[in-house]
């Protein structure tokens, strides 16, 4: 990772390191099944069994996680990597978008075992959004940032169609994208009425936790 020059950019670098540790722990938790019903003791309590699983991507740091249900989950990480499990973490399949090895995926939002949206972070055109409708067999790039001042951090969806993406401040205000078709297309929302960002304020560019939706 190249060294970043300004104070604002150094803050981003620090966030990336911390987030890598957090999501690595999430991977371990996902890949290990909890005690089966037959192993549970009185009161529904039992010994949890942990088993490490090979992700097949040893050099990748995972930063994004979307658990759909007890069987299906998606992971996103560095080197343009996306993994998917449909057996509760017993095995993971690499379903990364082709030609994305230079990107850093930091957020993944999944609707089911076939449909998911991933966000790549970075300045300018490094910030991109991809969507798949066939379990990662194919991907469509649905957004590529063209503003060199923007740096997108995270995604969040209200439902299967409506969602938002957030960038660090541009011209003093956070920038928000909106989709109403499940991430197939995006538009920049007007900034009028949004409070000005604080000096040096920016989003947490890892794990997709800087933006939540409700209602």
C-alpha positions in Angstrom: 0.0 0.0 0.0 1.5 3.4 -0.9 2.1 5.9 1.8 -0.5 8.6 1.9 0.6 12.2 2.3 -1.8 14.5 4.0 -3.2 14.3 7.5 -6.6 13.4 6.2 -5.2 10.5 4.2 -3.0 9.2 7.0 -6.1 8.8 9.0 -7.6 6.6 6.3 -4.5 4.4 6.4 -4.8 3.8 10.1 -8.5 2.8 9.7 -7.6 0.2 7.1 -5.2 -1.6 9.4 -7.6 -1.7 12.3 -10.4 -2.9 10.1 -8.4 -5.8 8.7 -8.0 -7.3 12.2 -11.7 -7.0 12.9 -12.9 -8.7 9.7 -10.3 -11.4 10.0 -12.0 -12.4 13.3 -15.4 -12.4 11.6 -14.1 -14.9 9.0 -13.1 -17.3 11.7 -16.4 -17.0 13.4 -18.3 -17.6 10.1 -16.3 -20.6 9.1 -17.0 -22.4 12.4 -20.4 -24.0 13.0 -22.0 -23.6 16.3 -23.0 -26.6 18.4 -25.7 -28.6 16.6 -29.0 -29.2 18.3 -28.1 -32.7 19.4 -25.0 -31.4 21.2 -26.8 -28.8 23.3 -27.1 -29.3 27.0 -29.8 -28.4 29.4 -31.4 -25.0 28.8 -30.2 -24.9 25.2 -26.5 -24.4 26.2 -23.7 -26.5 24.9 -20.0 -26.4 23.9 -19.4 -24.5 20.7 -17.1 -26.2 18.2 -14.5 -24.1 16.3 -12.8 -25.3 13.1 -10.5 -23.2 11.0 -11.3 -23.2 7.3 -9.0 -22.4 4.3 -10.4 -19.4 2.5 -8.3 -20.1 -0.6 -7.0 -16.6 -0.5 -4.1 -16.5 2.0 -2.8 -13.1 1.0 -6.1 -11.3 1.2 -7.3 -9.1 4.1 -11.0 -9.3 4.4 -12.9 -6.1 5.3 -16.5 -6.6 4.3 -19.0 -9.2 5.5 -22.7 -9.9 4.7 -24.4 -12.8 6.4 -27.7 -13.6 4.6 -28.8 -16.6 6.7 -27.2 -19.5 8.5 -26.1 -21.0 5.2 -25.1 -18.1 3.0 -22.6 -15.3 3.5 -20.3 -13.1 1.4 -16.9 -11.7 2.1 -15.0 -8.9 0.4 -11.4 -7.9 0.7 -8.2 -6.7 -0.8 -6.9 -7.6 -4.3 -10.4 -7.4 -5.6 -11.5 -10.5 -3.8 -15.0 -11.7 -3.1 -15.8 -15.1 -1.5 -19.1 -16.8 -1.0 -20.3 -19.7 1.2 -23.6 -21.5 0.8 -23.0 -24.2 3.4 -22.6 -22.3 6.6 -18.9 -21.6 6.1 -17.8 -25.2 5.6 -16.4 -24.2 2.3 -15.8 -20.9 0.4 -15.8 -20.2 -3.3 -13.9 -17.4 -4.9 -16.4 -15.4 -7.0 -14.3 -12.2 -7.5 -15.1 -9.9 -10.4 -12.6 -10.3 -13.3 -10.1 -7.5 -13.8 -10.5 -6.1 -10.3 -7.2 -7.3 -8.7 -6.1 -3.7 -8.1 -9.2 -2.8 -6.2 -9.9 -2.9 -2.5 -13.4 -4.1 -1.6 -14.4 -2.8 1.8 -18.2 -3.3 1.8 -20.5 -6.0 0.5 -24.3 -6.0 0.8 -26.0 -9.3 -0.1 -29.7 -10.0 -0.7 -29.4 -13.8 -1.1 -27.1 -16.5 -2.4 -27.2 -15.0 -6.0 -27.5 -11.2 -5.6 -24.9 -9.0 -4.0 -23.3 -5.6 -4.3 -19.7 -4.7 -3.5 -17.9 -1.4 -3.0 -14.3 -0.7 -3.9 -12.8 2.3 -2.0 -10.2 4.8 -3.0 -9.8 8.2 -4.5 -11.2 9.0 -7.9 -11.9 6.0 -10.1 -10.7 3.6 -7.5 -14.2 4.0 -5.9 -16.5 1.6 -7.7 -19.6 -0.5 -7.2 -20.2 -3.9 -8.7 -23.3 -6.1 -8.7 -23.9 -9.8 -9.4 -27.2 -11.6 -10.0 -25.9 -15.1 -10.5 -23.8 -15.8 -7.4 -20.7 -14.1 -8.7 -20.5 -16.0 -12.0 -20.7 -12.6 -13.7 -20.4 -9.0 -12.4 -21.5 -5.6 -13.7 -19.8 -2.4 -12.8 -22.7 -0.1 -12.0 -20.8 2.9 -10.7 -17.3 4.4 -11.2 -16.5 7.7 -9.4 -15.1 10.4 -11.7 -14.6 13.1 -9.1 -11.0 13.1 -7.9 -12.1 14.7 -4.6 -14.5 11.9 -3.7 -13.6 8.8 -1.7 -16.5 6.4 -1.2 -16.5 4.5 2.1 -19.6 2.3 2.6 -23.0 1.1 1.3 -26.3 0.4 3.0 -29.7 -0.8 1.7 -33.2 -0.3 3.0 -34.5 -3.2 1.1 -33.6 -5.1 -2.1 -34.1 -2.0 -4.3 -33.3 1.1 -2.3 -29.8 1.9 -1.0 -27.2 4.6 -0.3 -23.4 4.9 -0.6 -21.4 7.5 1.2 -18.2 9.4 0.2 -15.9 11.5 2.4 -16.7 15.2 2.2 -16.5 16.9 -1.2 -16.4 20.7 -1.1 -17.1 20.6 2.7 -20.1 18.2 2.7 -20.4 14.4 2.7 -21.5 13.1 -0.7 -24.3 10.5 -0.9 -25.2 8.2 -3.8 -28.7 6.7 -4.2 -30.0 3.6 -6.0 -33.6 2.5 -6.4 -33.0 -0.5 -8.6 -30.9 -2.7 -6.2 -27.5 -1.1 -7.1 -27.8 -1.5 -10.9 -27.6 2.3 -11.3 -26.6 5.2 -9.0 -27.1 9.0 -8.8 -25.4 11.7 -6.7 -27.9 13.3 -4.3 -28.0 17.1 -3.9 -25.9 18.4 -1.0 -28.2 21.3 -0.2 -29.3 21.3 3.4 -26.7 18.9 4.6 -24.6 20.2 7.6 -21.0 21.1 6.8 -18.4 18.4 7.7 -16.1 19.1 10.6 -12.5 20.0 9.8 -10.7 16.7 8.9 -13.9 14.6 9.3 -14.2 11.5 7.1 -15.9 8.1 7.0 -14.6 4.8 8.3 -13.5 3.1 5.1 -13.8 -0.5 6.2 -16.4 -3.1 7.1 -19.3 -1.0 5.8 -20.2 0.3 9.3 -20.1 4.1 8.6 -23.6 4.1 7.1 -26.9 2.5 8.3 -30.4 2.5 7.1 -33.8 2.2 8.8 -37.4 2.2 7.6 
